[in-house]
Amino acid sequence: MKTYIPKYVLSVASMLMITFSLSAQKNVRKNIRQGNKAFQEQKYTEASKFYQDAIEENPKSTEANFNLGNALYRQKQWDKSIEQMNHYLAIEKDDPVKMSAAWHNIGNALLQKKEIEKSIEAYKNALRLNPNDEETRYNLAVAQKIMQDQQQSENKNNQDKNEEQQQNEQQQPQNQQNKNQKPEQPNEPEQMSQSNARQILQAIEQDEKETQQKVQQIKAQERQQKAEENRRQNKDW
């Protein structure tokens, strides 16, 4: 048995869906406006919350998704900003200028992360969609200059390492030759052995004894001569 639904019931259901949709869309617009106001006041965390509320009401809101990516960028949440911009690009298919702006912002976030090569590709994607964007063209030139400087620095470092390695290789044979040669002895006095020292000390002591003996002999002779002179003088008296 078939069940028939009266037409007026369908009409009421349709009216409720339309009313709900209009209410949700109104909330989306309200959250976006509040988010934009907070963004202009540099309250980026607060702005992010309003944009997220708008996305919960309408996940395909291109404006809310794009603005959330910008708010995350201003909070230096580079990875989340890139992720949000990629989500925006997945739902935006009609406006090449806005898509170019999203790629531009992705390039900026990658540049902040020092992923220079990826940022260059992002800027190029932006210019493919909007070739007249001078700001993107300037950022691309900056990123390319940074990469060029890095490559030159790396090449210089590699060249310095190669030159240092060559110098070390040239010095190794000379160092080996120096090792094979006997080292020159410094002009230092020879060390005296204990036996030599003892012999010299004994010789000095012997010389002193002999000297003392000679002195005593001379003094004895002098005393003897003096005594004889005295005796002679006494005799004369």
C-alpha positions in Angstrom: 0.0 0.0 0.0 1.5 3.3 -1.0 1.7 6.2 1.3 1.0 9.7 0.0 2.4 12.8 1.5 0.3 15.9 1.1 1.9 18.6 -0.9 1.4 21.2 1.9 3.7 19.1 4.1 6.5 19.2 1.5 6.0 22.9 1.2 6.3 23.4 5.0 9.5 21.3 5.0 10.9 23.3 2.2 10.1 26.6 3.9 11.8 25.4 7.1 14.9 24.4 5.2 15.0 27.8 3.5 14.5 29.6 6.8 17.3 27.5 8.5 19.6 28.2 5.6 19.0 31.9 5.7 19.5 31.9 9.4 22.8 30.0 9.1 24.0 32.3 6.3 23.1 35.3 8.4 25.3 33.9 11.3 28.1 33.3 8.8 28.0 36.9 7.6 27.8 38.2 11.2 30.9 36.1 12.3 32.9 37.2 9.3 32.1 40.9 10.0 33.1 40.5 13.6 36.2 38.6 12.6 37.2 41.4 10.1 36.7 44.0 12.8 38.9 42.1 15.3 41.5 41.6 12.5 41.6 45.4 11.8 42.1 45.9 15.5 45.0 43.4 15.3 43.2 41.0 17.6 44.1 38.1 15.5 43.3 35.3 18.0 39.8 36.8 18.5 39.4 37.2 14.7 40.4 33.5 14.2 37.6 32.4 16.5 35.0 34.4 14.6 36.2 32.9 11.3 36.1 29.4 12.7 32.6 29.9 13.9 31.6 31.0 10.5 33.3 28.0 8.9 31.4 25.7 11.3 28.1 27.2 10.0 29.3 27.0 6.4 32.5 25.0 5.8 32.5 26.2 2.1 32.6 29.8 2.9 35.6 31.0 0.8 35.8 34.4 2.6 35.9 32.8 6.1 38.5 30.2 5.1 40.7 32.8 3.3 40.5 35.3 6.2 41.3 32.5 8.8 44.4 31.7 6.9 45.5 35.4 7.1 44.7 35.6 10.8 46.8 32.4 11.5 49.7 34.0 9.5 49.6 37.1 11.7 49.9 34.8 14.7 53.0 33.3 13.1 51.3 29.9 12.9 52.9 29.3 9.5 52.0 25.6 9.1 48.3 26.2 10.1 48.2 29.2 7.8 49.5 27.1 4.8 47.1 24.3 5.6 44.2 26.8 5.7 45.1 28.4 2.5 45.4 25.1 0.8 41.9 24.3 2.1 40.7 27.6 0.6 42.2 26.7 -2.8 40.3 23.4 -2.7 37.0 25.2 -2.5 37.7 28.3 -4.6 37.5 27.5 -8.3 36.2 30.7 -9.9 38.3 33.7 -8.8 41.9 33.5 -10.1 42.8 36.8 -8.4 41.8 35.5 -5.0 43.5 32.1 -5.7 46.6 34.0 -6.7 46.4 35.9 -3.3 46.2 32.6 -1.5 49.3 31.3 -3.3 51.1 34.6 -2.5 50.3 34.1 1.2 51.5 30.5 1.1 54.7 31.7 -0.4 55.1 34.2 2.5 54.5 31.6 5.1 57.1 29.2 3.5 59.6 32.1 3.3 59.1 32.6 7.0 59.8 28.9 7.5 63.0 29.4 5.4 61.7 26.9 2.9 63.0 29.1 0.1 62.6 26.7 -2.8 59.0 25.9 -2.0 58.2 29.6 -1.5 59.6 30.3 -5.0 57.2 27.7 -6.4 54.3 29.2 -4.5 55.0 32.7 -5.9 55.3 31.3 -9.4 51.9 29.7 -9.0 50.5 33.0 -7.9 51.9 34.8 -10.9 50.5 32.2 -13.2 47.1 33.1 -12.0 47.7 36.8 -11.8 50.7 37.9 -13.9 50.2 41.6 -13.1 50.7 41.2 -9.3 53.9 43.3 -8.7 54.0 42.5 -5.0 54.2 38.8 -5.7 56.8 39.5 -8.4 58.9 41.4 -5.9 58.6 38.7 -3.3 59.7 36.1 -5.9 62.8 38.2 -6.7 63.6 38.4 -3.0 63.3 34.6 -2.5 65.4 33.9 -5.6 68.1 36.3 -4.3 68.1 34.5 -0.9 68.5 31.2 -2.7 71.3 32.5 -4.8 73.2 33.8 -1.8 72.8 30.5 0.0 74.1 28.6 -3.0 77.1 31.0 -3.3 77.8 30.6 0.4 77.6 26.8 0.2 79.9 26.8 -2.9 82.4 29.0 -1.0 82.3 26.7 2.0 82.9 23.6 -0.1 85.7 25.4 -1.9 87.3 26.3 1.4 87.0 22.7 2.6 88.6 21.4 -0.6 91.5 23.8 -0.3 92.0 22.9 3.4 91.9 19.2 2.5 94.5 19.7 -0.3 96.8 21.6 2.1 96.5 18.8 4.6 97.3 16.2 2.0 100.4 18.3 0.9 101.6 18.6 4.5 101.3 14.9 5.3 104.4 13.8 3.3 106.4 16.7 4.8 105.3 15.7 8.3 106.2 12.1 7.6 109.7 13.2 6.4 110.1 15.3 9.5 109.2 12.3 11.6 111.9 10.2 9.9 114.6 12.8 10.6 116.3 12.8 13.9 115.3 15.8 15.9 118.0 18.4 16.4 119.4 18.4 20.0 119.2 21.7 21.8 122.4 23.3 22.9 122.1 22.3 26.5 124.9 21.3 28.9 125.4 17.6 29.2 124.1 16.0 32.3 126.8 14.9 34.8 126.6 11.4 36.2 126.9 10.7 39.9 130.2 8.9 39.5 131.7 11.8 37.6 130.5 14.2 40.2 132.0 12.1 43.0 135.4 11.9 41.3 135.5 15.6 40.7 134.5 16.2 44.4 137.3 13.9 45.6 139.8 15.6 43.3 138.8 19.0 44.8 139.1 17.7 48.3 142.5 16.2 47.6 143.7 19.5 46.1 142.5 21.3 49.2 144.4 18.9 51.5 147.6 19.2 49.4 147.2 23.0 49.5 146.7 23.0 53.3 149.8 20.8 53.7 151.8 23.2 51.6 150.6 26.2 53.6 151.5 24.4 56.8 154.9 23.6 55.5 155.5 27.2 54.4 154.3 28.4 57.8 156.6 25.9 59.6 159.6 27.1 57.5 158.7 30.7 58.3 158.6 30.0 62.0 161.9 28.1 61.9 163.6 31.0 60.0 162.2 33.4 62.5 163.5 31.4 65.4 166.9 31.2 63.9 167.0 34.9 63.3 166.0 35.5 66.9 168.7 33.3 68.2 171.2 35.1 66.0 170.1 38.4 67.3 170.3 37.1 70.9 173.8 36.0 70.3 174.8 39.4 69.0 173.6 40.9 72.1 
